[in-house]
């Protein structure tokens, strides 16, 4: 927790999230306070033999804490909820951070509201002006699925144990999209949420360090100097229609992606319609700031030492950086592939912006491009794949939810 606070304050690494996450972690680890414990966890920590016997009888297991925890891990959500209510009836109350978690992440509301705010701050203009960049954003999502395979490989060789839902939740780190990572891990692997959120936001902050070496290794000096044609002007009608058409197409084909993409498109429609300036301004500023605080403290509730300091956390951090690297490389290589069959060349550097760290990845593409040609400004071109990456990560999360939960 102190390390996260130091990174946020001294190094300015994603301070808007890492500072509340770090402080939430600090609160959750105060001895005896139980701020991050649910009512049931407080009951188990109290070690009252009579109360443990009542819970054990309901779960049909031995009346000791370890056996009860194992039974709860295998129990259906409805049974877990019954045990929580039983603990409340016995006089136990959830800690304040546990309440934050239940409202913000347990319900799934906070990541969705943040996605709405991101949509309200997003300009689809560069993507609409050069639709080919959608393919770059799609290619960068390869890091997500490659990381799922990587997590399952670690499990196969007996190095670190991950279930398929846990592997899917870890894989989404490769999308470089914090709210999506939190939303998906809250659904598939809440026990890993703290480590996944910390990894996602830490690596988003480290994009300027992770991406440039990969970009330089995969491109020649000549490719880095490619100057792209000026983007056309996108009409207001196109900008208004795009979020509506996008949502309808994706929601019909993949309903599980509708919550994330729906909030994103709704936020963007508020921005582009021009008729609800007050709502758009609130979503972009006040609302997203309030929810960010709640989300950070909620994630901090999952940083309790005995749960966070596990071998799995190290595996998540390792897989996260590999996911970023694969996503960056896939975007660059897709741009080079498109250049083989196109007259209007794409500077491969903008392919790295396909990871959805907005706008950091686009700025990195621009910076590396300026190193080779001081007059080659790629920022607006890179915003196309950057925005496409946000859409891609939401769709990838929908795919994970649809197929992993069905197994």
N, C-alpha and C positions, 0 to 999 in steps of 0.2 A: 504493500500500500504506500509506504514512504517512497519507494522507487517510482511508482506511478505519479505521485505528487511532484517529485523532483523533475521527472521528464516533462510534466505539464507546465511547471512554473519556470524552471531553469532553461530547459531546452525547447519549450513551446511546442512539444509534440502533441498534436490534437488536444489542446488544453480544454476545449469546451466539453469533451467527454472524459478524458483521462483524469481531470481534476475531480469531478464528482464521483467517478468510479473509484479513484484512489481514496477519497475521503469516506466513501461508503464502505470500502474494504477496511479502513481504519476503525470505523464504528462497529463493523461486524465482528472484529477480533478483540473487542474489549472484554476481558475475562468477567464472567458471571453476569454480564449485562443482558445477554441473549437477545440483542436487537435484531439479529437476522434469523432467529429461530421461529418456526411456526409453533402453534400451540402443542401439536403432537411432539415435535422435537424437544420442546421445553419439558414435556411430561417424561420423555425418555431420558433426558439429562438429569431429572430429579431423582431417578432410581427408586421410586416408591414401589415396593414389592406388590402391594395390593392392586395398585393401578396398572402395573405391568401385567399382572395376571389377567385383569379384565380385558386389556388390549389383546393379549396373547390368545385368550379364549375365542375372541372374535375372529382372529386370523388363523386359528388352529395351528399354533406353533408353540415352542417352548417359551416359558415366561422370563426370558432374559433379553437384554437390549439388542445383542447381536442377532439373535434369531428373529426378533421382531422386525429389525431393519431389513433383513434378507426377505422376509415375508412381504413387507411393504413394497420392496423393489419389484417383486413379481406380481403384486396385486393390481387389479384394474383401477383406473382413476376414480371410479365411483366408490370403491371400497376405501381407497386412500382418503377420499373426502369424508366418508362416514367416520373413519378413525380420527380425523381432524376435528370434526364436530363433537365426537365423544370426548376428546381432550378438552375442548372448550367447556363442555358440560361439567367436567371435573374441576373447573376453575382456572384453567390455564389460558393465557392470551398470547396471540402472536406478537412478536416484536415489531417496532415501527418499520424497519427495513423489509421485514417479511410482508408487511401490508403494502409497502411501495411495490414490491415485486409482484404480489398478487394482482394489484390494480393495473400496473404499467405493463408488465411482461406476461404474467400468467393469463391475462385476458387478451394479450396481443395488441392492445390499443396503442401503446407508446411508439413502437416501430412504425405502425401504419400512419400515425399522425405526423411523424418525422418525414415519412415518405411523401406525404401530402405537401409538407413544407418544402422539401427538395423539388417537387414538381413545380411549385409556385415560383421557385428561383431558377428554373431551367428554361433555356431558350433552345427550341428544336430547330431554329433557323439553319445552322451549319449542317445538320443532318439532312434536312429537307433539300438544301441546296446541292448536296452531294450524297445521294442515297447509297452509293457504293460503300460509304464508310460504315453502314449498318453491318456489313459483312465483317469488318474489322472488329467491331464490338462483339459480334457473335463468336468470332474465332478466339478472342481473349477469354471466353468462358470455358475454353478447353481446360484451363488450369483447374477449374472446379471439379470436373469429372475425373481428371487425372489424379487429383488429390484423394478423391474417394477411393480409387483403386490403390493408391499408395497406403492409405490407412488400413485397408483390408489386407494388403500385402504384409504390413507390420504384424497384423493379427495372425496371418497364415504362418509366418515364420516364428511365432511365439515371442516376438520382441516386446510389443505393447498390445494389450487387448482392447480392440474396438469392435462394437457391434455395427451392423449396417446402418441403423439410424444415426449412431454417433459418427460414423465415417462420412455420411451425407452432410451432417451438420458441420463437420470440420472442413469438408470440401468447399463450402460456400465462402470460406475465408478468401479463396482464390478470386472471388469476384470483387474484392476490395470495396465492399459495400457494408458498412457497419450495421445499419438498421436491418438489412436483409439477413445478415449473419445472426443477429440477435433474435429476429422473428423466427427464423428456421430452427435455430438451436433450442429456443423456447418450446417449440412444438415437438422436435425429434429427440433432443438430448439436453433437457434442462440441467442435468447434473454437470454438464461440461460448459454451461453458458458463460461462466466467469472467465475461464481460460480462452474460450473462442472469442468473446468480445474484446478481451485485452489484446489477443493476438491480432484481431482484425484492425482495431484502431491503431495499435502500435505500428503495424506494417504499412497502414495507410500514411502515417506520418513519415515513414522511412522510404516512401516511394522515390524521393530525389536521390537516395543512396542505392536502392536496390536496382532500379531500372536502367540508368545510364550505361553501366558496364555491359549489360545484356544487349542493349540497343547498338552500342559501338561494335560489339563482337559479331553481330549478325548483319551489319550493313557496311558497305564500302564508302570511301570518302565521296565518290561520285554520286552514290545514291543519297547520301545525306545532304547533298547540294541541290537535289531536285527541287525546282520551283513549281508549285502547283498553280493552276489557273485561278483567276479571281472568282470567288463564290458569287453566284447570282443572287439577286434580291428576292427574298421569299415573301409572298403576299400575306396579308393578314388573314384572308380566308383559309389559306393552306394551314397556317398556324392554329387556327381555331378547329378546323376539321381533323387535323392529324391525331390529337389525343383521343377524340371520339372514335375514329375509325380504328386506331390501334387497340383501344380497349375492347371494342366489339369483336375484332378478329381474334385476339388472344384469348379473351374470356370464353368465346364459343368453342375454341379448339382446346383450351387448357383452363378449365374453371378454377383449378387450385391456385393459379397465378392471379386471379381476379382481385383478391383483397389488396395485395401490394401494388399491382399495376393500376387498379382502380383508384386508389388514393393518389398515386403519382399523377395519373392523367387528370383527375379532378383538380388537383392543385395547379397543374399547368393550364387547364381550361379557365380557371379563375384569373390567372395572369393574362392570358391572351385575349379573353373576351373583352376586357376593358370596361365591363359594366359593374364589377364588384371590387373596385379598387380597395375599399376599406377592408373587405374580407381577405383579399390577396395580401395586403400589407400586414394584417394581423397574423396570418398563417406564416408569412416569411420571417416575422420578427417575434412578437410577443408569445404566440402559441408554441412555436417550435423551441423557443428558449425555455419555457416552463417545462415542456415535455422532456427536453434534453436533460434538465436537472433531475427529474423523476427517473428517467431511464438510467442515468449514471449511478444514482444511489441504489437503484434496483439491481444493477449488475454488481455493484459493490457488495450486495448481500450474498452473492455467490462466491466471494473471495475468502470465506472462512478457511483458516489455515489447514485444518485436517482434511478438507475437501479439495482445496486448490493445490496444495503441495503434494502432488502425486506424479508418478512416472508418466501418466497420460498427458499432463500439462506440457512436459518437455516434448512429447511426441507432437502435440498440437502446434507448439511454437515452431518446430522443425518443419512440419508439413505445411504450415502457413507460408513460410518464406519460399518453400519450393513451389507452392501454388502460385504465388505472385510471379515468380520467375518464369514458370511455364506459360501463364496467361500473357505476360509481356512478350515472350518469344513467339507465341502463336499469333498474336496480333501483327507483329513485324513481318513474320513469314507469310501471312495472308496478304499483306500489302505487296510484298515482292511477287507473290503468285498472280495477283490481279494485274500487275504491271506487264506480265508476259502476254496478256491478251487485251491490252488497252492502249489507245493512242495518248490519251491524257494521263500522264504518269502520276502516281501517288508517291509522295515521299514516305518511304517505309517507316520513318521515325514516328509518324502519327499513329501507326498500328499499335504502338505500346500504350496509347491512350485508351485502348479498348477496355482496359480494366476500369471499373466505375468509380475510381477515386476522383471525384469532381471537385474543383478543376485542377487538382494537383498534377495528375497524370498528363493533362494537356499542357500545363506549364513546363513540365519536364521535357516533353517532345519539342516544344518551342526553344527551350534553353539549349538542348543538345544540337538542334538545327542551327542556331545562331553561332555555335562554336565553329561550325564548318563554313558558314556563310553569314556574315554579320548583317546582311540585308534580307535574309530569307526568314520571314515571320510566319510561323506555322500555327500560332495559337488558335485562330478561328477555324482553321482546317482540322486541327486536333480535337476541337470541341465536338465535332460530328461523331467520331468513334467513342468519345468519352460519354456522351449522352446515350449512344447506342449500348454502351456497356451497362448503364443503369437499367435499361430495358432488359438486356440480356440476363443480368443477374436475377431480376425479378422472375423472369420466365424459368430460369434454371431452378430457382427455389420452388416454383410451382411444379416442375417436373419431379423434383425430389419428394415433395409432399404427396403427389399423386401415386408414385410408384413404390416409395419406401413404406408409407403407411398402409398400402394395400397388401404388403407381404406379411 
